[in-house]
Amino acid sequence: MCALVYLGSVGKVSHSIINAIHVTSAYRNFGIGKWILSYIEARAKLLHLSQVKLRTFYTNPARRLYLRHGFQDVLVDKNWAFMEKKL
């Protein structure tokens, strides 16, 4: 299992960016991805950040998890889905 996240602000931008989340197949469907997203959201709120952003492959099955967790598509092309969740 791996999660790389940048939580912070750059200049006047106040958002967190999920760089990569990977849960190995043996640990999927145990709620780990949901826990990771909840943890990231809680940390972002503690830092008074206004949103969480991520990019994923459009065909990534985890995209359904992001949508269920409140992320919305901002931009979608044939390969990528750029998503964000306002806090």
Secondary structure, 3 states (H helix, E strand, C coil): CEEEEEEEEECCEEEEEEEEEECCHHHCCCCHHHHHHHHHHHHHHHCCCCEEEEEEECCCCHHHHHHHCCCEEEEECCCEEEEEEEC
